[in-house]
Amino acid sequence: MKEDKSVGIWIRVSTEDQAKGESPEHHEKRARYYAESKGWAVKEVYHLEAVSGKSVMQHPETQHMLADIHSKKITGLIFSKLARLARNTRELLDFADIFREQDADLISLQESIDTSTPAGRLFYTMIAAMAQWEREEIASRVAASVPIRAKLGKSLGGAAPFGYQWVDKKLVPEPKEGPVRKQVYELFLEHKRKRTIARILNERGFRTRNGSKFSDTTVDRLLRDPIAKGQRRANYTKSLGQGKKWNLKPQSDWVLIDVEPIVSQELWNQCNSILDEQEKNRKPPAKKTVQLFAGFTICHCGGRMYVPSNMKKYVCRACRNNIEIDVLEAIFHEQLKSFFVSPEEVTKYLGKADETIREKEALLGSLTEEAKRLRLEMDKIMKLYTDDILPKEELGKRYQPLYDRVKRIEDQVPELHGEVDFLKIQYLSSDQIISDAKDLYNGWPDLSLDEKRKIVENIIENVTIEKDQVSIHLSYLPSSAELTANRPHNVKGSSHRPA
């Protein structure tokens, strides 16, 4: 199906590539043929000929392209291969983040990656998941040294807590901030209101270390921190990621180190008992649960199915049809192994796809060899002419037909490249997707809810709950294939079948 989409073409060809005959014009034609095959409109071509790929982010043409992405002038970028976009891994990841934030697509012809397709998005999600895993592995190795440093009393980085300072690698009360922190406890014991304490401190002209006014949140944090009573906590929090809050680790992981106190233990305990009582009497809002298949589950009667707060089932409000949350996920998990047709049909389809691509690649190779042979003939003819062996009137008769044929080949080769690119991305190695499905099946139990939800959003069109079966409809199967992923999963006879 053709899509309305505005894209740009990224041309960065090194001098070495140009010497091999990979001209900027060749890469542009190849990209244009792919865009034409998809029904996309090419709005801009970004030229970085002979520019090193070591760092391109600050190049004026790159900034021009990023501005077009942000303004939505283009919503996708086509390039011949990832190395042509940038050779710097950090910049490639930065590009990917920017495009994802702007809901724009990256299309790499050689690697057959097109994030405008659901299969391409799934591929990208898998790559992102692996990158996240790698980051967590590195973080775990770094974290392994933290408890050791904490037990030795060494700094784990960051500034000293408010009221303290580092002196000779030890935490001691800070002369100006220490008395202010002591006032926080004394005032709270008197007024028992965090917001009141913040107002009083601000009225007295006190400010936090960065010059900000005190808030009730700041007061709460200072009251809760046991360092004021002489007990410094280390290795007690864990980051959930950039821009996210920190979570407390289990108390068994905490490292407690004695430091000089600012207030007595009795005063600290009195203030924290008041805080505990206040929190006990205030019920926090219930956390909203996001279900894995929320928004995708449809009843056989046509109504949407939801999970009521007091139930563990997807329920149709119209006809009361329902299915348990765990049962639906178990069915989906099992389907990951068999989302596609039988192995025989997959083999037949892939064989046909590969045969089509091989034929076009063979033709491409034949034309390339013919062009080389013709150029050699042209060189020989020109040498005969320059050596005064071939008369001038014979030069045109022999040279011009060869020249015309080479020009036709040069026009045909990028078009053929574009066709091969399109076919490879369309087929997007269904075997790769099948392999992904196997990997997903094996790793599914270890994924977080957010990671599972991303997978569902990428590959599910909808899930229909019949009286005795569940039909899971995928959204990314190749249209040219005889693949039918809408095969129902028969749950008749199961004690967990939908009601």
C-alpha positions as CSV (number, residue, x, y, z in Angstrom):
1,M,0.0,0.0,0.0
2,K,1.4,3.4,-0.9
3,E,1.9,6.0,1.8
4,D,1.8,9.7,1.9
5,K,5.2,10.6,3.5
6,S,7.8,13.3,3.0
7,V,11.4,12.1,3.2
8,G,14.9,13.4,2.7
9,I,17.9,11.7,1.1
10,W,21.3,11.7,2.9
11,I,24.3,11.6,0.6
12,R,27.7,11.2,2.2
13,V,30.2,9.5,-0.2
14,S,33.9,9.5,0.6
15,T,36.5,10.2,-2.0
16,E,37.5,6.5,-1.8
17,D,33.9,5.5,-2.7
18,Q,33.8,7.9,-5.6
19,A,37.0,6.4,-6.9
20,K,35.2,3.0,-6.9
21,G,32.5,4.4,-9.1
22,E,30.0,5.1,-6.3
23,S,29.1,8.6,-7.3
24,P,26.7,10.8,-5.3
25,E,24.3,10.7,-8.3
26,H,24.3,6.9,-8.1
27,H,23.4,6.9,-4.4
28,E,20.7,9.6,-4.9
29,K,19.1,7.7,-7.8
30,R,19.1,4.5,-5.7
31,A,17.3,6.3,-2.8
32,R,14.8,8.0,-5.1
33,Y,13.8,4.6,-6.6
34,Y,13.2,3.2,-3.2
35,A,11.1,6.3,-2.2
36,E,9.2,6.0,-5.4
37,S,8.5,2.3,-4.7
38,K,7.0,3.3,-1.3
39,G,5.0,6.2,-2.8
40,W,7.0,8.7,-0.8
41,A,7.7,12.3,-1.8
42,V,11.4,13.4,-1.7
43,K,11.5,16.9,-0.3
44,E,15.2,17.4,0.3
45,V,18.6,16.0,-0.5
46,Y,21.4,16.6,2.0
47,H,24.9,16.5,0.4
48,L,28.0,15.8,2.5
49,E,30.3,14.6,-0.3
50,A,33.9,13.9,0.8
51,V,33.0,14.7,4.5
52,S,34.6,12.4,7.1
53,G,32.0,10.2,9.0
54,K,34.0,10.5,12.2
55,S,31.9,13.4,13.3
56,V,29.0,14.9,11.3
57,M,26.6,16.1,14.0
58,Q,27.8,19.7,13.9
59,H,28.1,19.9,10.1
60,P,25.8,22.6,8.6
61,E,24.1,20.1,6.3
62,T,23.4,17.9,9.3
63,Q,21.9,20.8,11.2
64,H,19.8,21.6,8.2
65,M,18.5,18.1,8.1
66,L,17.7,18.0,11.9
67,A,15.9,21.3,11.6
68,D,13.7,19.8,8.8
69,I,13.0,16.8,11.1
70,H,11.9,19.1,14.0
71,S,9.8,21.2,11.7
72,K,8.2,18.1,10.2
73,K,9.2,19.1,6.7
74,I,10.5,15.5,6.4
75,T,9.4,12.5,8.5
76,G,12.1,10.1,7.3
77,L,15.6,9.9,6.0
78,I,16.9,7.5,3.4
79,F,20.6,6.6,3.2
80,S,22.6,3.9,1.5
81,K,24.0,2.3,4.7
82,L,24.5,3.1,8.4
83,A,28.2,3.9,7.8
84,R,27.2,6.6,5.4
85,L,25.0,8.3,8.0
86,A,27.9,8.4,10.5
87,R,30.8,6.2,11.6
88,N,30.8,7.4,15.1
89,T,28.7,5.0,17.2
90,R,27.7,7.7,19.7
91,E,26.4,9.9,16.9
92,L,24.4,7.0,15.4
93,L,22.7,6.5,18.7
94,D,22.1,10.2,19.0
95,F,20.5,10.3,15.5
96,A,18.3,7.3,16.5
97,D,17.1,9.0,19.7
98,I,16.4,12.3,17.9
99,F,14.4,10.5,15.1
100,R,12.5,8.5,17.7
101,E,11.6,11.6,19.7
102,Q,10.3,13.3,16.5
103,D,8.4,10.2,15.4
104,A,10.5,10.1,12.2
105,D,12.0,7.1,10.4
106,L,15.5,5.9,9.5
107,I,15.8,3.9,6.3
108,S,19.1,2.2,5.7
109,L,19.1,0.4,2.3
110,Q,22.0,-1.9,2.6
111,E,21.1,-3.1,6.1
112,S,17.4,-3.4,5.0
113,I,16.2,-1.4,8.0
114,D,13.1,0.7,7.5
115,T,11.5,1.9,10.8
116,S,8.4,3.1,8.9
117,T,7.4,-0.6,8.7
118,P,6.2,-2.5,11.8
119,A,8.8,-5.1,11.2
120,G,11.5,-2.4,11.1
121,R,10.2,-1.0,14.4
122,L,10.2,-4.4,15.9
123,F,13.8,-4.8,14.8
124,Y,14.7,-1.4,16.3
125,T,12.9,-2.4,19.5
126,M,15.0,-5.6,19.7
127,I,18.2,-3.6,19.1
128,A,17.2,-1.1,21.8
129,A,16.5,-3.9,24.2
130,M,19.9,-5.4,23.6
131,A,21.6,-2.0,24.0
132,Q,19.7,-1.5,27.3
133,W,20.8,-5.0,28.4
134,E,24.4,-4.1,27.6
135,R,24.2,-0.8,29.5
136,E,22.8,-2.6,32.5
137,E,25.6,-5.2,32.3
138,I,28.2,-2.3,32.4
139,A,26.2,-0.6,35.2
140,S,26.2,-3.8,37.3
141,R,30.0,-4.2,37.0
142,V,30.4,-0.6,38.1
143,A,27.9,-1.0,40.9
144,A,29.8,-4.0,42.2
145,S,32.6,-1.7,43.4
146,V,30.2,0.7,45.2
147,P,29.6,-1.3,48.4
148,I,33.3,-1.8,48.8
149,R,34.0,1.9,48.5
150,A,31.1,2.7,50.8
151,K,32.4,0.3,53.5
152,L,35.8,2.0,53.3
153,G,34.1,5.3,53.9
154,K,35.1,6.7,50.6
155,S,33.1,9.2,48.6
156,L,30.8,7.7,46.0
157,G,30.6,10.9,44.0
158,G,28.3,13.9,44.3
159,A,28.2,16.7,46.8
160,A,28.1,16.3,50.5
161,P,24.6,16.4,52.1
162,F,23.2,19.8,53.1
163,G,24.8,20.7,56.5
164,Y,28.0,18.7,55.8
165,Q,31.2,19.1,53.9
166,W,34.1,16.8,52.9
167,V,37.3,17.6,54.8
168,D,40.3,15.2,54.3
169,K,38.0,12.6,52.8
170,K,35.7,12.7,55.8
171,L,32.2,14.2,56.3
172,V,32.0,16.9,59.0
173,P,29.4,19.5,59.8
174,E,29.6,22.7,57.6
175,P,29.8,25.8,59.8
176,K,27.1,27.8,58.1
177,E,24.7,25.0,56.9
178,G,24.9,22.8,60.0
179,P,23.0,25.3,62.3
180,V,20.3,25.7,59.6
181,R,19.8,22.0,59.3
182,K,19.5,21.8,63.1
183,Q,16.7,24.4,63.0
184,V,14.8,22.3,60.5
185,Y,14.3,19.6,63.2
186,E,13.7,22.1,66.1
187,L,11.0,24.0,64.0
188,F,9.3,20.8,62.9
189,L,9.0,19.5,66.4
190,E,7.3,22.7,67.3
191,H,5.0,23.3,64.3
192,K,4.7,19.7,62.8
193,R,4.1,21.2,59.3
194,K,6.7,20.8,56.6
195,R,5.3,23.7,54.5
196,T,5.4,26.0,57.6
197,I,9.0,25.1,58.2
198,A,9.9,25.9,54.6
199,R,8.2,29.3,54.9
200,I,9.9,30.2,58.2
201,L,13.3,29.3,56.8
202,N,12.8,31.3,53.7
203,E,11.5,34.3,55.7
204,R,14.7,34.2,57.8
205,G,16.7,34.5,54.6
206,F,18.0,30.9,54.5
207,R,18.5,29.2,51.1
208,T,19.5,25.7,49.9
209,R,23.0,25.2,48.7
210,N,22.1,26.1,45.1
211,G,20.4,29.3,46.2
212,S,16.9,28.1,45.9
213,K,14.1,28.6,48.5
214,F,13.2,25.8,50.8
215,S,10.2,23.7,49.9
216,D,8.2,21.1,51.8
217,T,9.8,18.4,49.7
218,T,13.3,19.6,50.7
219,V,12.3,19.8,54.3
220,D,11.0,16.2,54.2
221,R,14.2,14.9,52.6
222,L,16.4,16.7,55.3
223,L,14.2,15.3,58.1
224,R,14.3,11.8,56.8
225,D,18.1,11.6,56.2
226,P,19.7,9.9,59.3
227,I,23.0,11.6,58.6
228,A,21.9,14.5,60.9
229,K,21.9,12.1,63.9
230,G,25.4,10.8,62.9
231,Q,24.5,7.9,60.7
232,R,25.5,8.3,57.1
233,R,23.8,5.9,54.6
234,A,25.7,4.7,51.5
235,N,24.8,2.3,48.7
236,Y,21.1,2.7,49.6
237,T,19.6,4.0,46.4
238,K,19.4,2.8,42.8
239,S,18.8,5.0,39.7
240,L,16.0,4.0,37.4
241,G,17.5,5.9,34.5
242,Q,18.2,9.5,33.4
243,G,15.5,11.9,34.4
244,K,13.7,9.3,36.6
245,K,13.5,9.1,40.4
246,W,15.8,7.0,42.5
247,N,14.5,3.9,44.3
248,L,15.7,2.6,47.7
249,K,17.7,-0.6,47.7
250,P,16.9,-3.4,50.3
251,Q,18.1,-2.4,53.7
252,S,20.4,-5.4,53.7
253,D,22.5,-3.6,51.0
254,W,22.8,-0.4,52.9
255,V,26.2,0.6,54.3
256,L,26.0,2.7,57.5
257,I,29.0,4.8,58.6
258,D,29.2,6.9,61.8
259,V,29.8,10.6,61.3
260,E,29.7,13.6,63.6
261,P,25.9,14.3,64.4
262,I,24.2,17.7,64.0
263,V,21.2,16.8,66.2
264,S,20.6,14.3,69.0
265,Q,19.2,10.9,68.2
266,E,16.2,11.6,70.4
267,L,15.3,14.8,68.4
268,W,15.7,12.9,65.1
269,N,13.5,10.0,66.3
270,Q,10.7,12.4,67.6
271,C,10.5,14.2,64.2
272,N,10.5,11.0,62.2
273,S,7.8,9.5,64.4
274,I,5.6,12.5,63.6
275,L,6.3,12.0,59.9
276,D,5.4,8.3,60.1
277,E,2.1,9.1,61.8
278,Q,1.2,11.8,59.3
279,E,1.9,9.4,56.4
280,K,-0.1,6.6,58.0
281,N,-3.2,8.8,58.2
282,R,-2.9,10.0,54.6
283,K,-3.8,7.4,52.0
284,P,-1.7,7.7,48.8
285,P,-3.6,7.6,45.5
286,A,-3.8,4.1,44.0
287,K,-1.3,3.4,41.2
288,K,-3.0,3.1,37.9
289,T,-2.3,-0.3,36.3
290,V,-1.6,-0.5,32.6
291,Q,-2.6,-3.9,31.2
292,L,-0.5,-5.5,28.6
293,F,-3.2,-5.8,25.9
294,A,-5.2,-2.6,26.9
295,G,-6.6,-1.0,23.8
296,F,-6.0,-4.0,21.6
297,T,-8.6,-6.5,23.1
298,I,-11.9,-6.7,21.2
299,C,-14.9,-8.8,22.0
300,H,-16.6,-11.0,19.3
301,C,-19.6,-8.6,19.6
302,G,-17.4,-5.7,18.5
303,G,-17.0,-4.0,21.9
304,R,-13.7,-3.1,23.5
305,M,-12.7,-5.2,26.5
306,Y,-11.3,-3.6,29.7
307,V,-9.9,-4.7,33.1
308,P,-12.1,-3.5,36.0
309,S,-10.1,-2.4,39.0
310,N,-11.6,-5.2,41.2
311,M,-11.0,-8.0,38.6
312,K,-8.2,-9.8,36.9
313,K,-10.0,-10.3,33.6
314,Y,-10.6,-8.4,30.4
315,V,-14.4,-7.9,30.4
316,C,-16.8,-6.7,27.6
317,R,-19.3,-4.4,29.2
318,A,-21.8,-5.1,26.5
319,C,-22.1,-8.9,26.6
320,R,-19.9,-9.7,29.7
321,N,-17.6,-11.9,27.7
322,N,-14.3,-12.2,29.6
323,I,-10.9,-13.8,29.7
324,E,-8.3,-13.9,32.5
325,I,-5.3,-11.6,32.2
326,D,-2.8,-14.4,32.8
327,V,-4.5,-16.7,30.3
328,L,-4.4,-14.1,27.5
329,E,-0.7,-13.4,28.1
330,A,0.0,-17.2,28.2
331,I,-1.7,-17.6,24.8
332,F,0.2,-14.7,23.3
333,H,3.5,-16.1,24.7
334,E,2.8,-19.5,23.2
335,Q,1.9,-17.8,19.9
336,L,5.3,-16.2,19.7
337,K,6.7,-19.5,18.6
338,S,4.1,-20.0,15.8
339,F,3.0,-16.5,14.6
340,F,3.9,-17.5,11.1
341,V,2.7,-20.4,8.9
342,S,4.2,-23.9,8.8
343,P,7.9,-24.3,8.3
344,E,7.2,-25.8,4.8
345,E,5.2,-22.7,3.7
346,V,7.9,-20.4,5.2
347,T,10.6,-22.2,3.3
348,K,8.6,-22.0,0.1
349,Y,8.0,-18.3,0.6
350,L,11.6,-17.5,1.5
351,G,12.8,-19.5,-1.4
352,K,10.7,-17.6,-3.8
353,A,11.8,-14.3,-2.3
354,D,15.4,-15.2,-2.4
355,E,15.1,-16.4,-6.0
356,T,13.6,-13.0,-7.1
357,I,16.4,-11.1,-5.3
358,R,19.1,-13.4,-6.7
359,E,17.8,-12.9,-10.3
360,K,17.9,-9.1,-9.9
361,E,21.3,-9.2,-8.2
362,A,22.6,-11.5,-11.0
363,L,21.4,-8.9,-13.6
364,L,23.0,-6.2,-11.5
365,G,26.3,-8.0,-11.5
366,S,26.0,-8.7,-15.3
367,L,25.4,-5.1,-16.1
368,T,28.3,-3.9,-13.9
369,E,30.7,-6.4,-15.6
370,E,29.4,-5.3,-19.0
371,A,30.0,-1.6,-18.1
372,K,33.6,-2.4,-17.1
373,R,34.2,-4.3,-20.4
374,L,32.7,-1.5,-22.4
375,R,34.9,1.1,-20.7
376,L,38.0,-1.0,-21.5
377,E,36.9,-1.0,-25.1
378,M,36.4,2.7,-25.0
379,D,39.9,3.2,-23.6
380,K,41.4,1.0,-26.3
381,I,39.6,3.0,-29.0
382,M,40.7,6.3,-27.5
383,K,44.3,5.1,-27.3
384,L,44.3,4.0,-31.0
385,Y,43.1,7.5,-31.8
386,T,45.7,9.3,-29.7
387,D,48.4,7.1,-31.2
388,D,47.2,8.2,-34.7
389,I,46.3,4.7,-35.6
390,L,42.6,5.3,-35.7
391,P,41.3,8.1,-38.1
392,K,39.1,10.8,-36.6
393,E,36.1,9.8,-38.8
394,E,36.3,6.3,-37.4
395,L,36.5,7.4,-33.7
396,G,32.9,8.5,-33.5
397,K,31.6,5.4,-35.3
398,R,33.3,3.1,-32.8
399,Y,33.2,5.1,-29.6
400,Q,29.7,6.6,-29.6
401,P,27.7,3.3,-29.5
402,L,29.8,2.1,-26.6
403,Y,29.4,5.4,-24.8
404,D,25.6,5.3,-25.3
405,R,25.4,1.8,-23.9
406,V,27.4,2.7,-20.8
407,K,25.1,5.6,-20.2
408,R,22.1,3.4,-20.4
409,I,23.7,1.0,-17.9
410,E,24.6,3.8,-15.6
411,D,20.9,4.9,-15.6
412,Q,19.7,1.3,-15.2
413,V,22.0,0.2,-12.3
414,P,20.7,2.6,-9.6
415,E,17.1,1.7,-10.5
416,L,18.0,-2.0,-10.2
417,H,19.7,-1.3,-6.9
418,G,16.5,0.5,-5.7
419,E,14.4,-2.5,-6.7
420,V,16.7,-4.9,-4.8
421,D,16.7,-2.6,-1.7
422,F,12.9,-2.5,-1.8
423,L,12.5,-6.3,-2.1
424,K,15.0,-7.0,0.7
425,I,13.2,-4.6,3.0
426,Q,9.8,-5.8,2.0
427,Y,10.7,-9.4,2.6
428,L,12.8,-8.0,5.5
429,S,14.1,-11.4,5.9
430,S,11.0,-13.1,7.2
431,D,13.5,-15.6,8.6
432,Q,14.9,-12.8,10.7
433,I,11.5,-12.0,12.1
434,I,10.9,-15.7,12.8
435,S,14.3,-15.8,14.6
436,D,13.2,-12.7,16.5
437,A,9.9,-14.5,17.5
438,K,11.9,-17.4,18.9
439,D,14.2,-15.1,20.9
440,L,11.1,-13.2,22.2
441,Y,9.5,-16.5,23.2
442,N,12.6,-17.5,25.2
443,G,13.2,-14.2,26.8
444,W,9.5,-13.1,27.4
445,P,9.3,-14.1,31.1
446,D,12.3,-11.9,31.9
447,L,11.0,-8.7,30.2
448,S,9.5,-5.8,32.1
449,L,5.9,-4.8,31.6
450,D,7.1,-1.7,29.6
451,E,9.2,-3.9,27.3
452,K,6.4,-6.3,26.8
453,R,4.0,-3.5,26.0
454,K,6.4,-2.1,23.4
455,I,6.5,-5.5,21.6
456,V,2.7,-5.8,21.7
457,E,2.3,-2.3,20.3
458,N,4.8,-3.0,17.5
459,I,3.4,-6.3,16.3
460,I,-0.3,-6.6,17.3
461,E,-3.2,-5.1,15.3
462,N,-5.8,-6.4,17.7
463,V,-6.9,-9.5,19.7
464,T,-10.4,-10.8,19.3
465,I,-11.9,-12.8,22.1
466,E,-14.5,-15.4,20.9
467,K,-16.5,-17.6,23.1
468,D,-14.1,-20.5,22.7
469,Q,-11.0,-19.1,21.0
470,V,-8.6,-16.2,20.8
471,S,-7.6,-14.7,17.5
472,I,-4.4,-12.7,17.5
473,H,-4.0,-10.4,14.4
474,L,-0.5,-9.2,13.5
475,S,0.2,-5.9,11.7
476,Y,3.5,-6.4,10.0
477,L,3.4,-9.5,7.8
478,P,4.6,-9.0,4.2
479,S,1.6,-8.4,1.9
480,S,3.1,-10.4,-1.0
481,A,3.3,-13.6,1.1
482,E,0.7,-16.2,1.7
483,L,1.3,-15.8,5.4
484,T,-1.8,-15.9,7.7
485,A,-1.0,-14.9,11.2
486,N,-4.7,-14.4,12.0
487,R,-5.0,-18.1,12.8
488,P,-7.2,-18.6,15.9
489,H,-5.7,-20.2,19.0
490,N,-8.3,-22.8,19.9
491,V,-8.8,-22.8,23.7
492,K,-12.0,-25.0,23.6
493,G,-12.0,-27.5,26.4
494,S,-9.5,-25.4,28.5
495,S,-10.5,-24.6,32.0
496,H,-9.4,-21.1,31.3
497,R,-11.3,-20.5,28.1
498,P,-13.1,-17.1,27.7
499,A,-16.6,-17.0,29.2
